[in-house]
């Protein structure tokens, strides 16, 4: 049973048997290879995307151990956590590309030609909810850039600014150190500063200030801990 993997993950990470009951459940509602963890006085429950079902046990142990470190706010790392991160970063090379919005495709092509010499492989490009707080995301497991619908009437430059930011996530992926993951690395920020309009962030702020307040999107666990925004 996969619950036994959670016990194994805990014992390998902390060198002792867990006091709480361990549960591992698979959910179709979790996108890509996202996962969450919840803990009560008696039980620790891991909810993994159904895509994890066919993964090797070492990868499952890796994501469970990673969630343990976030739950307990520790900085441990293990070979299995490193394996999980490597697996996650490389999934974008194999995810099917089946959903491309034509307006977002035009923005992607503009940025690809200008900053990547046309060499960045096209991911899925979709509109998300109207959200003022989260302008865009890049999801590694499904190779998908999602752009907030609030930008549909923002104009070409502001859309391109957010698109470029998410494309940089696809290019640079993320790094891991001290038990933490880092998306906005120095290399990322150096490339981000190359965007042609140096006042884009200020202009985006003014544009959003003129919009009605939108309901906040409930971010996934991996969005929050990895800062994939």
C-alpha positions in Angstrom: 0.0 0.0 0.0 1.2 3.5 -0.7 0.5 4.5 2.9 3.5 2.2 3.7 5.6 4.5 1.4 4.7 7.5 3.6 5.9 5.6 6.6 9.1 4.7 4.8 9.6 8.3 3.7 9.2 9.5 7.3 11.6 6.9 8.7 14.3 7.6 6.1 13.9 11.4 6.6 13.8 11.4 10.4 15.2 8.1 11.5 12.2 7.1 13.6 8.7 5.7 13.3 5.9 8.3 12.9 3.5 8.6 15.7 0.6 9.6 13.5 -1.3 7.4 11.0 -0.1 8.0 7.4 -2.6 8.1 4.5 -1.8 8.6 0.8 -4.8 9.4 -1.5 -4.8 10.2 -5.2 -7.0 13.0 -6.6 -8.0 13.9 -10.2 -8.6 17.5 -9.2 -4.9 18.2 -8.7 -3.3 19.5 -11.9 -0.1 18.1 -13.3 2.1 16.6 -10.5 0.8 18.8 -7.7 0.4 17.4 -4.2 -0.8 18.6 -0.8 -0.5 17.5 2.8 -2.8 18.0 5.8 -2.2 17.0 9.4 -4.5 16.4 12.4 -3.7 15.2 15.9 -3.9 11.6 14.7 -3.3 11.5 10.9 -1.1 12.9 8.2 -2.8 12.8 4.9 -1.0 13.2 1.5 -3.1 14.0 -1.5 -1.2 13.4 -4.7 -2.3 14.0 -8.3 -3.5 10.8 -10.0 -0.5 11.1 -12.3 1.7 9.9 -9.5 0.0 6.5 -9.5 2.2 5.2 -12.3 5.4 6.8 -11.0 8.2 4.8 -9.4 8.1 4.4 -5.6 11.3 6.5 -5.3 9.5 9.5 -6.8 6.5 9.1 -4.6 8.8 8.9 -1.6 10.5 12.0 -2.8 7.4 14.1 -3.1 6.1 12.9 0.3 9.5 13.7 1.9 9.4 17.1 0.3 5.9 17.7 1.7 7.2 16.6 5.1 9.9 19.3 5.0 7.4 21.9 4.2 5.0 20.8 6.8 7.7 20.8 9.5 9.5 23.8 8.1 12.8 21.9 8.0 15.6 22.1 5.4 16.5 18.4 4.9 17.1 17.0 1.5 17.4 13.4 0.3 18.3 11.5 -2.8 14.6 10.9 -3.4 13.7 14.6 -3.0 16.4 15.4 -5.6 15.0 12.6 -7.8 11.5 14.1 -7.5 12.7 17.6 -8.4 14.7 16.3 -11.4 11.6 14.4 -12.5 9.4 17.4 -12.2 11.7 19.7 -14.1 12.0 17.3 -17.0 8.3 16.5 -17.3 7.8 19.6 -19.5 9.8 17.9 -22.2 7.2 15.1 -22.4 3.9 16.7 -21.6 1.5 16.8 -24.6 0.8 20.2 -26.1 -2.9 20.2 -27.1 -4.4 23.5 -25.9 -3.2 26.8 -27.5 -5.2 30.0 -27.5 -4.4 32.0 -30.7 -4.1 35.4 -28.9 -1.7 33.9 -26.4 0.2 32.1 -29.2 0.8 35.5 -30.9 2.2 36.9 -27.6 4.4 33.8 -27.1 5.7 34.0 -30.7 6.6 37.7 -30.3 8.6 37.0 -27.1 10.1 33.9 -28.4 11.5 35.6 -31.5 12.7 38.7 -29.5 14.3 37.0 -26.5 14.8 33.3 -27.3 15.7 33.4 -31.0 12.6 31.3 -31.6 14.2 28.3 -29.8 11.8 27.9 -26.8 9.4 25.0 -27.4 5.8 26.1 -27.4 3.8 25.0 -24.3 0.1 24.8 -23.8 -1.2 28.4 -23.7 -4.5 29.0 -21.9 -6.5 31.7 -20.2 -7.2 31.3 -16.5 -9.7 33.1 -14.3 -9.9 36.8 -14.0 -7.5 37.4 -11.2 -5.7 40.6 -10.3 -3.3 39.0 -7.9 -2.0 36.1 -10.0 -1.2 37.3 -13.5 0.2 34.1 -14.8 1.7 30.7 -13.9 3.8 28.1 -15.5 3.1 24.5 -14.6 6.0 22.1 -15.2 4.0 18.9 -15.0 1.7 19.8 -17.9 4.0 22.3 -19.7 1.3 25.0 -19.5 1.4 28.8 -19.3 -1.8 30.2 -17.9 -2.6 33.9 -18.1 -5.2 35.7 -16.1 -8.2 36.8 -18.1 -7.9 40.2 -16.6 -5.2 40.8 -19.2 -7.5 40.2 -22.2 -8.0 43.9 -22.7 -4.6 45.1 -21.2 -2.9 45.7 -24.5 -0.1 44.0 -26.3 2.8 45.2 -24.1 1.3 44.2 -20.7 0.3 40.8 -22.0 3.8 40.3 -23.5 5.4 41.3 -20.2 3.5 38.6 -18.2 4.0 36.1 -21.0 7.8 36.7 -21.0 7.9 36.3 -17.2 6.2 32.9 -17.5 8.4 31.8 -20.4 11.4 32.5 -18.2 10.1 30.0 -15.7 10.0 27.5 -18.5 13.5 28.3 -19.5 15.1 28.5 -16.1 13.0 26.0 -14.2 14.0 26.1 -10.5 16.9 25.4 -8.3 17.1 23.7 -4.9 19.3 24.6 -2.0 19.1 24.3 1.8 15.9 22.3 1.5 14.2 25.1 -0.4 13.2 25.6 -4.0 14.0 28.9 -5.8 12.2 30.0 -9.0 13.3 33.6 -9.3 17.1 32.9 -9.4 19.7 35.6 -10.2 19.8 34.2 -13.8 16.0 34.6 -14.0 16.1 38.2 -12.8 18.9 39.1 -15.1 16.9 37.9 -18.1 13.7 39.5 -16.8 15.4 42.9 -16.7 15.9 42.7 -20.5 12.2 43.3 -21.2 12.0 46.2 -23.6 9.6 48.4 -21.5 11.4 49.3 -18.2 8.2 50.8 -16.8 6.1 47.7 -17.6 5.6 46.8 -13.9 4.4 50.3 -13.1 2.1 50.4 -16.0 0.7 47.0 -15.1 0.0 48.3 -11.6 -1.9 51.3 -12.9 -3.9 49.0 -15.2 -4.9 46.7 -12.4 -5.8 49.6 -10.1 -8.5 50.5 -12.6 -10.0 47.0 -12.5 -12.7 45.9 -10.0 -11.4 43.6 -7.2 -11.4 40.0 -8.3 -12.0 37.0 -6.0 -8.6 35.5 -5.1 -7.6 32.2 -6.7 -6.8 29.4 -4.2 -3.3 28.5 -5.1 -2.1 25.0 -5.1 0.4 23.8 -2.5 3.3 23.7 -5.0 2.4 27.2 -6.3 2.8 28.5 -2.7 6.0 26.8 -1.7 7.8 27.2 -5.0 6.5 30.6 -5.9 5.5 29.6 -9.4 3.9 32.8 -10.3 
